[in-house]
Amino acid sequence: MNRIGANANAQGAIAVLWRETLVAARFGLVGLVATTVHMTVVWRLIEATQTPVLLANLIAFLTAFGVSFAGNYFWTFRSPGNPIGAMKRFFLISASAFAANTVLLASLLAAGWLSPSLAAVAAAAAIPLM
């Protein structure tokens, strides 16, 4: 391979790496925003309206799901494919994370180590780290 071809290949590889890094950064930022939305909504519902903890957690999850799906579909991945199909797939994945979140939250509530609002926020914060 000549020098020009090698340089073009290297530039192409760098461009691909840059695009993938940008997608990963956007994905992480959307996740951070969605997690913050979940924690804020669950905290406010429990503290300000006395909503039962598990119901508040469900409402917060559904709110964060909307933020996460919209952010990833339209910004991170730039509207790939059919939105209904993408939403169904994304919901299945998110529902499994929500199930883990609910188990952790129920365990924290049963243990009594934290207040209900703090337990909900801790569970919401812990799941993305797993």
LUMMIBA-233767 format. One record per residue (C-alpha): residue in three letters; x, y, z. Coordinates in Angstrom, 2 decimals, padded with zeros to 5 digits. Layout:
# LUMMIBA-233767
<node><drense>ALA</drense><east>X</east><north>Y</north><up>Z</up></node>
...
//
This chain:
# LUMMIBA-233767
<node><drense>MET</drense><east>000.00</east><north>000.00</north><up>000.00</up></node>
<node><drense>ASN</drense><east>001.34</east><north>003.39</north><up>-000.84</up></node>
<node><drense>ARG</drense><east>001.73</east><north>006.24</north><up>001.59</up></node>
<node><drense>ILE</drense><east>-001.38</east><north>008.08</north><up>000.35</up></node>
<node><drense>GLY</drense><east>-003.56</east><north>004.98</north><up>000.76</up></node>
<node><drense>ALA</drense><east>-002.23</east><north>004.32</north><up>004.26</up></node>
<node><drense>ASN</drense><east>-002.90</east><north>007.93</north><up>005.24</up></node>
<node><drense>ALA</drense><east>-006.46</east><north>007.73</north><up>003.89</up></node>
<node><drense>ASN</drense><east>-007.07</east><north>004.49</north><up>005.82</up></node>
<node><drense>ALA</drense><east>-005.78</east><north>006.06</north><up>009.02</up></node>
<node><drense>GLN</drense><east>-007.96</east><north>009.12</north><up>008.54</up></node>
<node><drense>GLY</drense><east>-010.97</east><north>006.91</north><up>007.87</up></node>
<node><drense>ALA</drense><east>-010.29</east><north>004.90</north><up>011.03</up></node>
<node><drense>ILE</drense><east>-009.94</east><north>008.09</north><up>013.06</up></node>
<node><drense>ALA</drense><east>-013.22</east><north>009.42</north><up>011.64</up></node>
<node><drense>VAL</drense><east>-015.03</east><north>006.18</north><up>012.59</up></node>
<node><drense>LEU</drense><east>-013.50</east><north>006.24</north><up>016.08</up></node>
<node><drense>TRP</drense><east>-014.55</east><north>009.88</north><up>016.52</up></node>
<node><drense>ARG</drense><east>-018.15</east><north>009.13</north><up>015.42</up></node>
<node><drense>GLU</drense><east>-018.41</east><north>006.13</north><up>017.76</up></node>
<node><drense>THR</drense><east>-016.97</east><north>008.15</north><up>020.64</up></node>
<node><drense>LEU</drense><east>-019.51</east><north>010.89</north><up>019.99</up></node>
<node><drense>VAL</drense><east>-022.37</east><north>008.36</north><up>019.96</up></node>
<node><drense>ALA</drense><east>-021.12</east><north>006.84</north><up>023.24</up></node>
<node><drense>ALA</drense><east>-020.84</east><north>010.30</north><up>024.83</up></node>
<node><drense>ARG</drense><east>-024.35</east><north>011.22</north><up>023.70</up></node>
<node><drense>PHE</drense><east>-025.70</east><north>007.90</north><up>024.99</up></node>
<node><drense>GLY</drense><east>-024.06</east><north>008.51</north><up>028.37</up></node>
<node><drense>LEU</drense><east>-025.35</east><north>012.07</north><up>028.57</up></node>
<node><drense>VAL</drense><east>-028.90</east><north>011.01</north><up>027.73</up></node>
<node><drense>GLY</drense><east>-028.66</east><north>008.30</north><up>030.39</up></node>
<node><drense>LEU</drense><east>-027.41</east><north>010.81</north><up>032.94</up></node>
<node><drense>VAL</drense><east>-030.27</east><north>013.19</north><up>032.16</up></node>
<node><drense>ALA</drense><east>-032.87</east><north>010.39</north><up>032.27</up></node>
<node><drense>THR</drense><east>-031.52</east><north>009.12</north><up>035.60</up></node>
<node><drense>THR</drense><east>-031.61</east><north>012.65</north><up>037.00</up></node>
<node><drense>VAL</drense><east>-035.20</east><north>013.02</north><up>035.81</up></node>
<node><drense>HIS</drense><east>-036.11</east><north>009.69</north><up>037.47</up></node>
<node><drense>MET</drense><east>-034.49</east><north>010.70</north><up>040.77</up></node>
<node><drense>THR</drense><east>-036.05</east><north>014.18</north><up>040.73</up></node>
<node><drense>VAL</drense><east>-039.56</east><north>012.99</north><up>039.87</up></node>
<node><drense>VAL</drense><east>-039.58</east><north>010.17</north><up>042.42</up></node>
<node><drense>TRP</drense><east>-038.22</east><north>012.46</north><up>045.15</up></node>
<node><drense>ARG</drense><east>-040.76</east><north>015.21</north><up>044.42</up></node>
<node><drense>LEU</drense><east>-043.71</east><north>012.80</north><up>044.23</up></node>
<node><drense>ILE</drense><east>-042.84</east><north>011.18</north><up>047.55</up></node>
<node><drense>GLU</drense><east>-041.92</east><north>014.34</north><up>049.41</up></node>
<node><drense>ALA</drense><east>-044.41</east><north>016.86</north><up>047.98</up></node>
<node><drense>THR</drense><east>-047.48</east><north>014.72</north><up>047.27</up></node>
<node><drense>GLN</drense><east>-047.07</east><north>011.73</north><up>049.59</up></node>
<node><drense>THR</drense><east>-047.45</east><north>009.38</north><up>046.61</up></node>
<node><drense>PRO</drense><east>-046.77</east><north>005.78</north><up>047.67</up></node>
<node><drense>VAL</drense><east>-043.14</east><north>004.94</north><up>046.98</up></node>
<node><drense>LEU</drense><east>-043.59</east><north>002.16</north><up>044.44</up></node>
<node><drense>LEU</drense><east>-046.21</east><north>004.15</north><up>042.51</up></node>
<node><drense>ALA</drense><east>-043.96</east><north>007.22</north><up>042.55</up></node>
<node><drense>ASN</drense><east>-041.13</east><north>005.04</north><up>041.27</up></node>
<node><drense>LEU</drense><east>-043.30</east><north>003.75</north><up>038.40</up></node>
<node><drense>ILE</drense><east>-044.35</east><north>007.28</north><up>037.41</up></node>
<node><drense>ALA</drense><east>-040.74</east><north>008.44</north><up>037.60</up></node>
<node><drense>PHE</drense><east>-039.59</east><north>005.49</north><up>035.49</up></node>
<node><drense>LEU</drense><east>-042.19</east><north>006.19</north><up>032.80</up></node>
<node><drense>THR</drense><east>-041.18</east><north>009.87</north><up>032.74</up></node>
<node><drense>ALA</drense><east>-037.49</east><north>009.00</north><up>032.50</up></node>
<node><drense>PHE</drense><east>-038.26</east><north>006.40</north><up>029.83</up></node>
<node><drense>GLY</drense><east>-039.78</east><north>009.12</north><up>027.66</up></node>
<node><drense>VAL</drense><east>-036.74</east><north>011.34</north><up>028.13</up></node>
<node><drense>SER</drense><east>-034.34</east><north>008.49</north><up>027.45</up></node>
<node><drense>PHE</drense><east>-036.14</east><north>007.18</north><up>024.39</up></node>
<node><drense>ALA</drense><east>-036.57</east><north>010.62</north><up>022.81</up></node>
<node><drense>GLY</drense><east>-032.98</east><north>011.62</north><up>023.56</up></node>
<node><drense>ASN</drense><east>-031.48</east><north>008.43</north><up>022.21</up></node>
<node><drense>TYR</drense><east>-033.80</east><north>008.04</north><up>019.24</up></node>
<node><drense>PHE</drense><east>-033.60</east><north>011.60</north><up>017.97</up></node>
<node><drense>TRP</drense><east>-030.18</east><north>012.77</north><up>019.18</up></node>
<node><drense>THR</drense><east>-027.88</east><north>009.83</north><up>019.92</up></node>
<node><drense>PHE</drense><east>-028.85</east><north>007.54</north><up>017.06</up></node>
<node><drense>ARG</drense><east>-030.46</east><north>010.14</north><up>014.76</up></node>
<node><drense>SER</drense><east>-033.88</east><north>008.50</north><up>014.23</up></node>
<node><drense>PRO</drense><east>-032.86</east><north>005.00</north><up>013.12</up></node>
<node><drense>GLY</drense><east>-035.74</east><north>003.07</north><up>011.61</up></node>
<node><drense>ASN</drense><east>-039.35</east><north>002.77</north><up>012.66</up></node>
<node><drense>PRO</drense><east>-039.99</east><north>004.66</north><up>015.94</up></node>
<node><drense>ILE</drense><east>-042.72</east><north>002.27</north><up>017.13</up></node>
<node><drense>GLY</drense><east>-040.48</east><north>-000.77</north><up>016.69</up></node>
<node><drense>ALA</drense><east>-037.56</east><north>001.05</north><up>018.30</up></node>
<node><drense>MET</drense><east>-039.77</east><north>002.07</north><up>021.24</up></node>
<node><drense>LYS</drense><east>-040.97</east><north>-001.50</north><up>021.79</up></node>
<node><drense>ARG</drense><east>-037.39</east><north>-002.85</north><up>021.82</up></node>
<node><drense>PHE</drense><east>-036.20</east><north>-000.02</north><up>024.07</up></node>
<node><drense>PHE</drense><east>-039.12</east><north>-000.57</north><up>026.45</up></node>
<node><drense>LEU</drense><east>-038.30</east><north>-004.26</north><up>026.83</up></node>
<node><drense>ILE</drense><east>-034.72</east><north>-003.43</north><up>027.76</up></node>
<node><drense>SER</drense><east>-035.78</east><north>-000.58</north><up>030.06</up></node>
<node><drense>ALA</drense><east>-038.44</east><north>-002.73</north><up>031.73</up></node>
<node><drense>SER</drense><east>-035.79</east><north>-005.22</north><up>032.81</up></node>
<node><drense>ALA</drense><east>-033.78</east><north>-002.39</north><up>034.38</up></node>
<node><drense>PHE</drense><east>-036.98</east><north>-001.14</north><up>036.04</up></node>
<node><drense>ALA</drense><east>-037.61</east><north>-004.62</north><up>037.46</up></node>
<node><drense>ALA</drense><east>-034.13</east><north>-004.62</north><up>038.98</up></node>
<node><drense>ASN</drense><east>-034.73</east><north>-001.09</north><up>040.28</up></node>
<node><drense>THR</drense><east>-037.99</east><north>-002.17</north><up>041.92</up></node>
<node><drense>VAL</drense><east>-036.40</east><north>-005.22</north><up>043.58</up></node>
<node><drense>LEU</drense><east>-033.59</east><north>-003.04</north><up>044.93</up></node>
<node><drense>LEU</drense><east>-036.03</east><north>-000.37</north><up>046.10</up></node>
<node><drense>ALA</drense><east>-038.26</east><north>-002.93</north><up>047.84</up></node>
<node><drense>SER</drense><east>-035.18</east><north>-004.41</north><up>049.53</up></node>
<node><drense>LEU</drense><east>-034.03</east><north>-001.00</north><up>050.73</up></node>
<node><drense>LEU</drense><east>-037.52</east><north>-000.20</north><up>052.03</up></node>
<node><drense>ALA</drense><east>-037.76</east><north>-003.55</north><up>053.83</up></node>
<node><drense>ALA</drense><east>-034.35</east><north>-003.06</north><up>055.43</up></node>
<node><drense>GLY</drense><east>-035.40</east><north>000.36</north><up>056.72</up></node>
<node><drense>TRP</drense><east>-031.90</east><north>001.80</north><up>056.34</up></node>
<node><drense>LEU</drense><east>-033.06</east><north>004.85</north><up>054.40</up></node>
<node><drense>SER</drense><east>-036.12</east><north>007.06</north><up>054.25</up></node>
<node><drense>PRO</drense><east>-038.51</east><north>006.08</north><up>051.45</up></node>
<node><drense>SER</drense><east>-037.54</east><north>009.04</north><up>049.27</up></node>
<node><drense>LEU</drense><east>-033.82</east><north>008.46</north><up>049.77</up></node>
<node><drense>ALA</drense><east>-034.23</east><north>004.73</north><up>049.10</up></node>
<node><drense>ALA</drense><east>-036.02</east><north>005.52</north><up>045.82</up></node>
<node><drense>VAL</drense><east>-033.30</east><north>007.93</north><up>044.75</up></node>
<node><drense>ALA</drense><east>-030.54</east><north>005.47</north><up>045.72</up></node>
<node><drense>ALA</drense><east>-032.21</east><north>002.65</north><up>043.76</up></node>
<node><drense>ALA</drense><east>-032.63</east><north>004.90</north><up>040.71</up></node>
<node><drense>ALA</drense><east>-028.99</east><north>005.96</north><up>040.90</up></node>
<node><drense>ALA</drense><east>-027.63</east><north>002.44</north><up>041.43</up></node>
<node><drense>ILE</drense><east>-029.23</east><north>000.63</north><up>038.49</up></node>
<node><drense>PRO</drense><east>-027.43</east><north>002.48</north><up>035.66</up></node>
<node><drense>LEU</drense><east>-024.13</east><north>001.66</north><up>037.36</up></node>
<node><drense>MET</drense><east>-024.79</east><north>-002.09</north><up>037.21</up></node>
//
